[in-house]
């Protein structure tokens, strides 16, 4: 029973701890109340608690396959354009009309902090347990720190300044720790956690077999490199050169852990093939789903499918599926093999539009209930390669940047960057190497929830406004580009959080 409590995942966000005191015969403890820290008795108890952190990522409100509402639908790639949604809260995200009272936004906030709390519980209690194997303790600590860093990285990019808590809190401590911390401090904690993972753990370079879905050294280095790259763009420019240098170091560390020579050795379709998800050498870190399982299967194939189509799933669809903006469709180059695999035009009379086909499982095992086996890929080598193109470009080494860029283009079956720049259609759309890299990230990583974060890393807030305003309204359906302004760089602090303490939980500008 004790182990089950931990496996369910450190259920409460904050657990009250009983103060120690001298007892007499009048003082009695509730035999049905078990304090959380009392459950940490053995290494297996810690393992179950660490598994609870991973489990929290699976929530539809967290960072898994169904988190596109807070990322892709905020960008210029996808939207919510069916008639039933256009007046509801989901539509506020890609219509740039989001309110602090939006309940979907609050659910995301709560879920992310739930993951952090689970990590804090592990890290606050792990020293109470005796480990016969010291490396096992280092491994569990590294996993908890990585997952905490990953979650804070999502929070700080979406909201800016956010509350920063790094230990298990009692109920009496919550109020005093509920205040927004400056971004710089949050990033410093993310870096500290990831450096501990990179430097002081026995993790394998890449996970295999039963370990797939758990943290690896390649994942930690890739994430730390991405964090430094983001800091170089979004924080004090006085530290830009140092942050870029660190980004290059850690991204190269991850890149050098690959088990293939050239990306072109791995077909693009293999990255998303449910039958190859445990053997594809491009995958670095993923949320694992179980095909055919009602509780642990993937829903993304069925949810994305449009009415009248069968390419994604055997489950019949009655709606428009996952909308794709024409702005993205127009960005694919002629001959790009990724387009044919990633999107399709649905001819059903109620659809007559593009929908996402990148995630498929129409197998008998998934059945007509849509219980797919798709894993959710959080980090893969094409992403690392394109970040290396980006960081080398910023460092002034365009030759190396283009070499990395061309690795990804070669697999897609399109020309090298040098040849593409001789084509007026390409060079007019992407006149700089920076825009060419951003383009490549868009079509390579489409619908994998990177696009919004890429836009906010590549552009300052004024530049981002100009970028969106330069697009064509007709390519965005019902979402109104005219709504986009400087306030949309960050989400509003959820209404309930702001009202708890309007001073300490101050609202973001424009809301």
C-alpha positions as CSV (number, residue, x, y, z in Angstrom):
1,X,0.0,0.0,0.0
2,X,2.8,2.4,0.8
3,X,4.4,1.7,-2.5
4,X,1.2,2.3,-4.3
5,X,0.8,5.7,-2.8
6,X,4.2,6.8,-4.2
7,X,3.5,5.2,-7.6
8,X,0.3,7.1,-7.9
9,X,2.6,10.0,-7.9
10,X,3.0,12.1,-4.8
11,X,-0.6,13.0,-5.3
12,X,-1.0,16.2,-3.4
13,X,0.8,19.3,-4.6
14,X,1.8,20.2,-1.1
15,X,1.8,17.8,1.8
16,X,1.5,19.0,5.4
17,X,4.3,17.5,7.6
18,X,3.6,16.7,11.2
19,X,6.0,18.6,13.6
20,X,7.9,16.5,16.0
21,X,6.9,17.0,19.6
22,X,6.9,15.2,22.9
23,X,3.9,13.0,23.1
24,X,1.8,11.9,26.1
25,X,-1.0,9.4,26.4
26,X,-3.5,12.0,25.3
27,X,-1.8,12.5,21.9
28,X,-2.7,9.9,19.4
29,X,-1.9,9.7,15.6
30,X,-4.5,8.9,13.0
31,X,-3.8,5.3,12.0
32,X,-5.2,6.2,8.5
33,X,-2.9,9.1,7.9
34,X,0.5,8.3,6.5
35,X,2.9,11.2,5.9
36,X,4.5,11.2,2.5
37,X,8.1,11.2,3.7
38,X,7.3,8.0,5.8
39,X,6.9,6.1,2.5
40,X,10.5,6.5,1.5
41,X,12.0,3.4,3.1
42,X,13.8,1.6,0.2
43,X,15.3,2.3,-3.2
44,X,12.2,0.7,-4.7
45,X,10.1,3.3,-3.0
46,X,12.2,6.0,-4.6
47,X,11.9,4.3,-8.0
48,X,8.1,4.3,-7.7
49,X,8.2,8.0,-6.9
50,X,10.4,8.8,-9.9
51,X,8.1,6.8,-12.1
52,X,5.3,9.0,-10.7
53,X,7.2,12.1,-12.2
54,X,7.3,10.4,-15.6
55,X,3.7,9.4,-15.3
56,X,2.6,13.0,-14.8
57,X,4.0,14.0,-18.2
58,X,1.3,11.8,-19.7
59,X,-1.5,14.1,-18.5
60,X,-3.5,15.8,-21.3
61,X,-2.7,19.0,-19.5
62,X,1.1,18.5,-19.4
63,X,3.7,18.4,-22.2
64,X,2.8,15.2,-24.1
65,X,1.1,14.6,-27.4
66,X,-2.1,16.6,-26.5
67,X,-0.2,19.7,-25.4
68,X,-0.4,21.4,-28.9
69,X,-3.1,23.8,-27.6
70,X,-0.5,25.7,-25.6
71,X,2.3,25.5,-28.3
72,X,1.4,24.7,-31.9
73,X,-2.0,26.4,-31.8
74,X,-0.3,29.5,-30.4
75,X,1.9,29.5,-33.5
76,X,1.3,29.8,-37.2
77,X,1.2,26.0,-37.9
78,X,-2.2,24.8,-36.6
79,X,-5.5,26.1,-35.3
80,X,-8.9,25.3,-34.0
81,X,-11.2,26.4,-36.8
82,X,-14.3,24.2,-36.5
83,X,-17.5,26.0,-35.9
84,X,-18.1,24.5,-32.4
85,X,-14.7,25.7,-31.2
86,X,-14.5,29.2,-32.6
87,X,-16.4,30.7,-29.7
88,X,-14.9,28.6,-26.9
89,X,-11.8,28.8,-24.7
90,X,-9.6,26.6,-27.0
91,X,-10.0,29.1,-29.8
92,X,-8.6,31.9,-27.6
93,X,-5.1,30.4,-28.0
94,X,-4.6,30.7,-31.8
95,X,-6.9,33.7,-32.1
96,X,-4.6,35.6,-29.7
97,X,-7.5,36.6,-27.5
98,X,-6.7,34.6,-24.5
99,X,-8.0,35.7,-21.1
100,X,-6.4,35.1,-17.7
101,X,-9.6,33.2,-16.7
102,X,-9.1,30.6,-19.4
103,X,-9.5,27.3,-17.7
104,X,-7.3,25.4,-20.2
105,X,-4.5,27.7,-19.4
106,X,-5.0,27.2,-15.6
107,X,-5.0,23.4,-16.1
108,X,-1.7,23.5,-17.9
109,X,-0.2,25.7,-15.1
110,X,-1.4,23.3,-12.4
111,X,-0.2,20.2,-14.2
112,X,3.3,21.6,-14.8
113,X,3.6,22.5,-11.1
114,X,2.3,19.1,-10.2
115,X,5.2,17.5,-12.1
116,X,7.7,19.9,-10.3
117,X,6.2,19.0,-6.9
118,X,6.6,15.3,-7.6
119,X,10.3,15.9,-8.5
120,X,10.8,18.0,-5.3
121,X,9.3,15.3,-3.2
122,X,11.8,12.8,-4.6
123,X,14.8,15.1,-4.1
124,X,13.7,16.1,-0.6
125,X,13.4,12.6,0.6
126,X,16.0,10.6,-1.3
127,X,18.8,11.1,1.3
128,X,16.6,9.4,3.9
129,X,17.0,6.1,2.0
130,X,20.0,3.8,2.2
131,X,21.2,2.7,-1.2
132,X,23.4,-0.3,-1.4
133,X,24.2,0.8,-5.0
134,X,25.4,4.5,-4.9
135,X,25.0,4.8,-8.7
136,X,21.3,3.9,-8.4
137,X,20.8,6.9,-6.1
138,X,22.6,9.1,-8.5
139,X,20.4,7.9,-11.4
140,X,17.1,8.5,-9.6
141,X,18.3,12.0,-8.5
142,X,19.4,12.8,-12.1
143,X,16.1,11.7,-13.5
144,X,14.2,13.9,-11.0
145,X,16.4,16.9,-11.7
146,X,16.1,16.5,-15.5
147,X,12.3,16.3,-15.3
148,X,12.1,19.3,-13.0
149,X,14.4,21.3,-15.3
150,X,12.4,20.3,-18.4
151,X,9.2,21.4,-16.8
152,X,10.6,24.8,-15.6
153,X,11.9,25.3,-19.1
154,X,8.4,25.0,-20.4
155,X,7.0,27.3,-17.7
156,X,9.6,30.1,-18.1
157,X,9.2,30.2,-21.9
158,X,5.4,30.4,-21.7
159,X,5.0,32.8,-18.8
160,X,8.4,34.5,-18.2
161,X,8.8,35.1,-14.5
162,X,7.3,32.2,-12.5
163,X,7.3,30.8,-9.0
164,X,10.5,28.8,-8.3
165,X,10.2,26.0,-5.7
166,X,13.0,23.4,-5.4
167,X,12.0,21.5,-2.2
168,X,9.0,19.8,-0.7
169,X,6.8,22.4,1.1
170,X,4.6,22.0,4.0
171,X,1.1,23.5,3.9
172,X,2.2,26.4,6.1
173,X,5.0,27.3,3.7
174,X,3.0,27.6,0.5
175,X,1.9,31.2,0.8
176,X,5.4,32.4,1.5
177,X,6.8,30.7,-1.5
178,X,4.0,31.8,-3.9
179,X,5.7,34.6,-5.8
180,X,7.1,35.1,-9.3
181,X,10.9,34.8,-9.6
182,X,12.8,36.6,-12.3
183,X,13.5,34.6,-15.4
184,X,17.3,34.8,-14.9
185,X,17.0,33.0,-11.6
186,X,14.7,30.4,-13.0
187,X,17.1,29.7,-15.9
188,X,20.0,29.5,-13.4
189,X,18.2,26.8,-11.5
190,X,17.4,24.9,-14.8
191,X,21.1,25.1,-15.7
192,X,22.2,23.9,-12.2
193,X,19.9,20.9,-12.4
194,X,21.0,19.9,-15.9
195,X,24.7,20.3,-15.1
196,X,24.2,17.9,-12.2
197,X,22.6,15.5,-14.5
198,X,25.3,15.8,-17.2
199,X,28.3,15.7,-14.8
200,X,27.3,13.4,-11.9
201,X,25.3,10.5,-13.1
202,X,25.7,6.9,-14.4
203,X,23.1,7.3,-17.1
204,X,23.7,5.6,-20.5
205,X,24.4,7.8,-23.5
206,X,21.1,6.6,-25.0
207,X,18.4,4.5,-23.6
208,X,17.6,1.1,-25.1
209,X,15.1,-1.7,-24.4
210,X,13.2,-1.3,-21.2
211,X,15.0,2.0,-20.5
212,X,13.4,3.8,-23.5
213,X,11.4,6.7,-22.1
214,X,13.8,7.4,-19.3
215,X,16.5,10.1,-19.2
216,X,19.8,9.6,-20.9
217,X,23.1,11.6,-21.1
218,X,22.2,12.6,-24.7
219,X,18.8,13.9,-23.6
220,X,20.4,15.9,-20.8
221,X,23.1,17.4,-23.0
222,X,20.6,18.2,-25.7
223,X,18.2,20.0,-23.3
224,X,21.0,21.9,-21.7
225,X,22.3,23.0,-25.1
226,X,18.8,24.2,-26.0
227,X,18.5,26.0,-22.7
228,X,21.7,27.9,-23.3
229,X,20.7,28.7,-26.9
230,X,17.4,30.1,-25.6
231,X,19.2,32.1,-22.9
232,X,21.5,33.6,-25.6
233,X,18.4,34.9,-27.4
234,X,16.0,35.8,-24.5
235,X,18.2,37.0,-21.7
236,X,20.8,39.7,-21.0
237,X,22.8,40.1,-24.2
238,X,26.0,40.8,-22.2
239,X,26.2,37.0,-21.7
240,X,25.2,36.1,-25.2
241,X,28.6,34.9,-26.4
242,X,29.2,32.7,-23.3
243,X,25.7,31.2,-23.6
244,X,26.2,30.5,-27.3
245,X,29.5,28.8,-26.5
246,X,27.9,26.7,-23.9
247,X,25.0,25.8,-26.2
248,X,27.5,24.6,-28.9
249,X,29.4,22.5,-26.3
250,X,26.4,20.6,-25.0
251,X,24.7,20.2,-28.3
252,X,27.9,18.8,-29.8
253,X,28.1,16.4,-26.7
254,X,24.6,15.1,-27.6
255,X,25.3,15.0,-31.3
256,X,28.5,12.9,-30.8
257,X,26.5,10.3,-28.9
258,X,24.5,9.3,-32.0
259,X,24.9,5.8,-33.3
260,X,24.6,6.7,-37.0
261,X,26.9,8.5,-39.4
262,X,24.5,10.6,-41.5
263,X,20.9,11.5,-40.8
264,X,19.9,10.4,-44.3
265,X,20.5,6.8,-43.1
266,X,17.3,7.0,-41.2
267,X,14.1,7.4,-43.3
268,X,11.9,10.3,-42.1
269,X,9.0,7.9,-41.8
270,X,10.9,5.6,-39.4
271,X,10.9,8.4,-36.8
272,X,7.1,8.1,-36.4
273,X,6.6,4.4,-37.3
274,X,5.0,2.7,-34.3
275,X,6.8,-0.5,-35.2
276,X,10.2,1.1,-35.1
277,X,9.9,3.4,-32.1
278,X,12.1,1.2,-29.9
279,X,14.9,0.8,-32.5
280,X,15.0,4.1,-34.4
281,X,18.4,5.6,-33.7
282,X,17.2,9.2,-34.2
283,X,15.1,9.2,-31.0
284,X,16.6,10.6,-27.9
285,X,13.8,11.1,-25.4
286,X,10.1,10.2,-25.7
287,X,7.0,9.6,-23.7
288,X,6.2,5.9,-24.2
289,X,2.7,4.8,-25.0
290,X,1.3,1.2,-25.2
291,X,-0.6,0.2,-28.3
292,X,-4.1,-1.2,-27.6
293,X,-4.1,-0.3,-24.0
294,X,-7.1,1.7,-22.9
295,X,-5.2,3.7,-20.2
296,X,-1.7,4.0,-21.8
297,X,-2.3,4.2,-25.5
298,X,-1.9,7.2,-27.7
299,X,-4.8,9.2,-29.1
300,X,-3.0,11.5,-31.4
301,X,-3.5,9.4,-34.6
302,X,-7.3,9.2,-34.2
303,X,-7.7,12.7,-32.9
304,X,-5.9,14.2,-35.8
305,X,-7.9,12.3,-38.5
306,X,-10.5,14.2,-40.5
307,X,-13.9,12.9,-41.5
308,X,-13.9,10.5,-44.5
309,X,-10.2,9.6,-44.0
310,X,-8.6,6.4,-42.9
311,X,-4.9,7.2,-43.2
312,X,-4.2,7.8,-39.5
313,X,-6.5,5.3,-37.7
314,X,-9.2,2.7,-38.0
315,X,-11.3,4.9,-35.7
316,X,-13.9,6.7,-37.8
317,X,-13.7,10.5,-37.6
318,X,-16.7,12.8,-37.6
319,X,-14.9,16.2,-37.4
320,X,-12.3,18.2,-39.2
321,X,-9.4,16.6,-37.4
322,X,-6.3,18.7,-36.6
323,X,-6.3,21.8,-38.8
324,X,-3.2,22.9,-40.6
325,X,-2.8,26.5,-41.6
326,X,-2.3,27.3,-45.3
327,X,0.6,29.4,-44.1
328,X,2.5,26.2,-43.3
329,X,1.3,24.4,-46.4
330,X,2.6,27.3,-48.6
331,X,6.1,26.9,-46.9
332,X,6.8,23.4,-48.1
333,X,9.2,23.3,-51.0
334,X,8.4,21.3,-54.2
335,X,9.7,17.8,-53.8
336,X,9.9,17.9,-50.0
337,X,9.1,14.3,-49.0
338,X,8.1,15.4,-45.5
339,X,5.0,17.1,-46.8
340,X,3.4,14.0,-48.2
341,X,3.9,12.2,-44.9
342,X,2.9,15.0,-42.6
343,X,-0.3,16.5,-44.1
344,X,-3.1,15.5,-46.4
345,X,-6.1,17.4,-47.9
346,X,-9.4,16.0,-46.8
347,X,-12.2,16.1,-49.5
348,X,-15.1,15.4,-47.2
349,X,-17.7,18.2,-47.7
350,X,-17.5,19.3,-44.1
351,X,-13.7,19.5,-44.2
352,X,-12.2,20.5,-47.5
353,X,-9.0,21.4,-45.8
354,X,-5.6,20.1,-44.7
355,X,-5.2,17.9,-41.7
356,X,-2.2,16.2,-39.8
357,X,-1.1,12.7,-40.9
358,X,2.3,12.7,-39.3
359,X,1.3,10.4,-36.5
360,X,-0.4,7.2,-37.7
361,X,-1.5,3.9,-36.3
362,X,-4.2,2.3,-38.3
363,X,-3.2,-1.2,-37.2
364,X,-5.5,-3.9,-36.0
365,X,-3.8,-3.7,-32.6
366,X,-4.9,-0.1,-32.2
367,X,-8.4,-1.2,-33.4
368,X,-11.3,1.0,-34.4
369,X,-11.2,2.5,-30.9
370,X,-8.0,4.4,-31.8
371,X,-5.8,3.0,-29.0
372,X,-2.6,3.9,-30.9
373,X,1.0,3.0,-30.0
374,X,2.6,6.3,-31.0
375,X,5.3,7.5,-28.6
376,X,5.5,11.2,-28.1
377,X,9.0,12.3,-29.2
378,X,10.3,15.2,-27.1
379,X,13.9,15.2,-28.3
380,X,15.4,13.8,-31.5
381,X,18.6,14.2,-33.4
382,X,17.3,16.3,-36.3
383,X,16.3,18.9,-33.7
384,X,19.8,18.8,-32.2
385,X,21.3,19.1,-35.7
386,X,19.2,22.1,-36.6
387,X,20.1,23.8,-33.3
388,X,23.8,23.2,-34.1
389,X,23.1,25.0,-37.4
390,X,21.5,27.8,-35.5
391,X,24.2,28.2,-32.9
392,X,27.0,28.1,-35.5
393,X,25.2,30.7,-37.5
394,X,25.0,33.0,-34.5
395,X,28.7,32.4,-33.8
396,X,29.5,33.6,-37.3
397,X,30.5,30.1,-38.7
398,X,28.1,29.9,-41.6
399,X,30.0,27.2,-43.3
400,X,29.5,24.8,-40.4
401,X,25.9,26.0,-39.9
402,X,25.1,25.2,-43.6
403,X,26.7,21.7,-43.3
404,X,24.3,20.9,-40.4
405,X,21.4,22.4,-42.2
406,X,22.1,20.3,-45.4
407,X,22.1,17.1,-43.3
408,X,18.4,17.6,-42.7
409,X,17.7,18.8,-46.2
410,X,19.4,15.8,-47.8
411,X,17.1,13.4,-46.0
412,X,14.1,15.4,-47.1
413,X,15.1,15.0,-50.7
414,X,15.5,18.8,-51.4
415,X,18.5,20.6,-52.7
416,X,21.4,21.8,-50.7
417,X,21.1,25.3,-49.2
418,X,23.6,26.8,-51.8
419,X,21.5,25.4,-54.7
420,X,18.2,26.5,-53.1
421,X,19.4,30.0,-52.8
422,X,19.8,30.2,-56.6
423,X,16.0,29.6,-56.8
424,X,14.1,32.9,-56.6
425,X,11.1,31.2,-55.0
426,X,13.3,30.0,-52.1
427,X,15.6,33.0,-51.7
428,X,12.8,35.5,-51.7
429,X,11.0,33.6,-48.9
430,X,14.2,33.0,-46.9
431,X,16.7,35.7,-47.8
432,X,18.9,35.0,-44.8
433,X,20.5,31.9,-43.3
434,X,18.6,32.6,-40.1
435,X,15.3,32.4,-41.9
436,X,16.4,29.4,-43.8
437,X,17.1,27.5,-40.6
438,X,13.8,28.6,-39.0
439,X,12.1,27.4,-42.2
440,X,13.8,24.0,-41.9
441,X,12.9,23.6,-38.3
442,X,9.3,24.4,-39.2
443,X,8.9,21.7,-41.9
444,X,11.1,19.1,-40.2
445,X,9.5,19.4,-36.7
446,X,6.0,20.4,-37.7
447,X,3.3,19.5,-35.1
448,X,5.9,18.3,-32.6
449,X,5.3,21.3,-30.4
450,X,8.5,23.2,-31.2
451,X,7.2,26.0,-33.4
452,X,6.1,28.6,-30.8
453,X,9.3,28.2,-28.8
454,X,11.3,28.6,-32.0
455,X,9.5,31.8,-32.9
456,X,10.1,33.3,-29.5
457,X,13.8,32.3,-29.6
458,X,14.5,33.5,-33.2
459,X,12.7,36.9,-32.8
460,X,12.5,39.7,-30.2
461,X,9.0,40.6,-29.2
462,X,8.8,43.6,-31.7
463,X,10.2,41.4,-34.4
464,X,7.7,38.7,-33.6
465,X,4.8,41.1,-34.0
466,X,6.2,42.3,-37.3
467,X,6.6,38.6,-38.4
468,X,3.0,37.8,-37.7
469,X,1.6,41.0,-39.1
470,X,3.4,40.3,-42.4
471,X,1.4,37.1,-42.9
472,X,-1.8,36.8,-44.9
473,X,-5.1,36.6,-43.0
474,X,-6.6,34.2,-45.6
475,X,-4.0,31.6,-44.7
476,X,-5.1,31.5,-41.1
477,X,-8.8,30.8,-41.3
478,X,-10.9,32.1,-38.5
479,X,-8.0,33.1,-36.3
480,X,-7.5,36.9,-36.4
481,X,-3.9,38.0,-37.0
482,X,-4.9,41.5,-36.2
483,X,-5.2,40.5,-32.6
484,X,-1.5,39.7,-32.3
485,X,0.4,42.2,-30.2
486,X,3.4,42.5,-27.9
487,X,1.3,41.1,-25.0
488,X,1.2,37.7,-26.8
489,X,4.9,37.1,-26.2
490,X,3.8,35.5,-22.9
491,X,0.6,34.0,-21.5
492,X,-1.3,35.8,-18.8
493,X,-0.8,34.5,-15.3
494,X,-3.9,32.5,-14.5
495,X,-6.6,34.6,-12.9
496,X,-6.8,32.5,-9.7
497,X,-3.0,32.7,-9.2
498,X,-2.8,36.5,-9.8
499,X,-5.7,37.2,-7.4
500,X,-4.0,35.3,-4.6
501,X,-1.5,38.1,-4.4
502,X,-1.6,40.7,-7.2
503,X,1.8,42.1,-6.0
504,X,3.8,38.9,-5.7
505,X,2.0,37.2,-8.6
506,X,1.9,40.3,-10.8
507,X,0.2,40.0,-14.1
508,X,2.0,40.1,-17.5
509,X,1.7,43.3,-19.5
510,X,-1.4,43.7,-21.6
511,X,-3.7,41.4,-19.7
